[in-house]
């Protein structure tokens, strides 16, 4: 799947949409919004939407694609959470240097 950013406002939001087609997706878009909770914690809100093709098979493709995409997304964000936890001091140093 090829994507292109349609909004990018670091560190608050990033949004992308699919370019062209990538089976089973006819349309796909997602956004990530970073929301600070306090000085040491934050939450990232990930929202996505998609449409599968061909249209006559959506009744079966949509639930399968959603389950697969949800599973892969949970795995990716779990890896990111582990990485950030393991490298918290480096992340903080990078954030301070970026200000």
C-alpha positions in Angstrom: 0.0 0.0 0.0 1.3 3.4 -0.9 0.2 6.3 1.3 0.6 10.1 1.3 0.5 12.5 4.2 -2.4 14.9 3.9 -1.8 16.6 7.3 1.3 16.7 9.4 1.6 19.0 12.5 4.4 17.5 14.6 3.9 16.5 17.3 0.1 16.9 17.4 -1.3 15.1 14.3 -0.3 13.1 11.3 -2.9 11.9 8.7 -2.4 9.8 5.6 -4.5 8.4 2.8 -3.9 5.5 0.4 -2.7 6.3 -3.1 -4.2 4.2 -5.8 -5.5 0.7 -4.8 -4.1 -2.1 -2.8 -6.2 -5.2 -2.5 -8.5 -5.5 -0.7 -8.7 -1.8 -0.1 -10.4 0.6 -2.5 -10.0 3.4 0.1 -8.0 3.8 3.3 -7.1 6.7 5.5 -5.8 7.1 9.0 -4.8 9.7 11.5 -2.7 9.8 14.7 -3.3 12.5 17.3 -1.0 12.9 20.2 -2.7 14.2 23.4 -0.6 15.0 26.5 -2.1 13.8 29.7 0.5 15.4 32.0 4.2 16.1 31.9 5.3 12.5 31.8 2.4 10.8 30.1 0.4 11.1 26.9 -2.0 9.1 24.7 -2.0 8.6 21.0 -5.4 8.3 19.4 -5.3 6.3 16.1 -8.3 6.5 13.9 -8.7 4.8 10.5 -11.3 4.1 7.9 -11.4 1.9 4.8 -13.5 0.5 2.1 -12.9 -2.8 0.4 -13.4 -3.8 -3.2 -15.0 -5.4 -5.1 -18.2 -4.0 -3.7 -20.3 -7.2 -4.0 -17.8 -8.9 -1.6 -17.6 -6.2 1.0 -19.9 -8.1 3.3 -17.2 -10.7 3.7 -14.1 -8.6 3.0 -14.8 -5.8 5.4 -14.9 -7.9 8.6 -11.8 -9.9 7.6 -9.8 -6.8 6.6 -10.9 -5.0 9.9 -9.8 -8.0 12.0 -6.4 -8.3 10.2 -5.8 -4.5 10.3 -6.8 -4.3 14.0 -4.5 -7.2 14.9 -1.5 -5.7 12.9 -2.1 -2.3 14.4 -2.2 -3.6 18.0 1.1 -5.4 17.3 2.8 -2.3 15.9 1.7 -0.1 18.7 2.7 -2.6 21.3 6.2 -2.7 19.8 6.3 1.1 19.7 5.2 1.2 23.4 8.0 -1.3 24.4 10.6 0.7 22.4 9.6 4.0 23.9 9.6 2.5 27.4 13.0 0.9 26.9 14.5 4.2 25.4 12.6 6.7 27.6 15.7 8.6 28.6 16.9 8.9 25.0 13.4 10.0 23.9 13.4 12.7 26.6 16.8 13.9 25.6 15.7 14.1 21.9 12.5 16.0 22.9 14.6 18.5 25.0 17.0 19.0 22.1 14.1 19.5 19.7 12.6 22.4 21.6 
